[in-house]
C-alpha cells in the first residue's frame, strides 16, 4: 500500500491569497495529524482528526487556519489571507487508530509553502 | 512548545564512525520515537522505544531511554554518507507528537 501523500509538493502564493493543502492518509488509518515546520525550527502540532472529527485543534495558529476531513480519508488544510509568517513546510501524518501514545505516525513528504 | 531538546545541534563525522545524538524531555511519556528528515521534507520513522524499555536495536541503530533522567540517545554505528540528515526525537502527549529541535548530522565520505 501507498504511504501518506500530500499535494502540492510546493506552493508559492502572494500575501493575502488563500491556499489549500491536501493530505491522503494511508488507507484504513483513522487518525490524521497536521504539523508545521518553519525554517530551521522543529515541528509543531496543528490539528488531530479521529475519523472526520477534530477533537484537538489547539495547534492552529489563528482563525485563518482551518482543516476538514471527509469520508474518514482525505484532509484539506486551508489557510486564508496568507501572511509571510505562514511560510513553512506543512506535514501530514496518519496512524492506525490514534490510540494514545502507542502508535507510530507515518508522515507524508510535506508541502513547502512560500508566501511572497 | 517543544518538549525535547537535542544535543548536539549539529554533528559532522567521517564515514564509518559512530554518531551519537541525545534528547532530553520534560514530562512523563508513554514512548519516545526517533525520526529522520532528509532535505527538510518528510519524516521517516526510525524506531520507537516504550517507557518500560531501556534499550532497543534496529539494524545499525541503537536507542537507549533513561526515564529517571528524562533522556534518550540514538547511536548510529558504522555511519554512511546516506545517513546525512536531520534527526528528531519525539515524545507523545496523548495522541500528538512533541518534537525536539533536531540534530543535523553530516557524514563525510
Boltz contact constraints between the chains, C-beta under 6 A:
constraints:
  - contact:
      token1: [A, 42]
      token2: [B, 2]
      max_distance: 6.0
  - contact:
      token1: [A, 42]
      token2: [B, 99]
      max_distance: 6.0
  - contact:
      token1: [A, 42]
      token2: [B, 101]
      max_distance: 6.0
  - contact:
      token1: [A, 43]
      token2: [B, 99]
      max_distance: 6.0
  - contact:
      token1: [A, 45]
      token2: [B, 96]
      max_distance: 6.0
  - contact:
      token1: [A, 48]
      token2: [B, 95]
      max_distance: 6.0
  - contact:
      token1: [A, 48]
      token2: [B, 96]
      max_distance: 6.0
  - contact:
      token1: [A, 98]
      token2: [B, 95]
      max_distance: 6.0
  - contact:
      token1: [A, 100]
      token2: [B, 94]
      max_distance: 6.0
  - contact:
      token1: [A, 100]
      token2: [B, 95]
      max_distance: 6.0
  - contact:
      token1: [A, 101]
      token2: [B, 30]
      max_distance: 6.0
  - contact:
      token1: [A, 101]
      token2: [B, 31]
      max_distance: 6.0
  - contact:
      token1: [A, 101]
      token2: [B, 92]
      max_distance: 6.0
  - contact:
      token1: [A, 104]
      token2: [B, 45]
      max_distance: 6.0
  - contact:
      token1: [A, 104]
      token2: [B, 48]
      max_distance: 6.0
  - contact:
      token1: [A, 107]
      token2: [B, 42]
      max_distance: 6.0
  - contact:
      token1: [A, 107]
      token2: [B, 43]
      max_distance: 6.0
  - contact:
      token1: [A, 108]
      token2: [B, 42]
      max_distance: 6.0
  - contact:
      token1: [A, 109]
      token2: [B, 41]
      max_distance: 6.0
  - contact:
      token1: [A, 109]
      token2: [B, 42]
      max_distance: 6.0
  - contact:
      token1: [A, 110]
      token2: [B, 41]
      max_distance: 6.0
  - contact:
      token1: [A, 110]
      token2: [B, 42]
      max_distance: 6.0
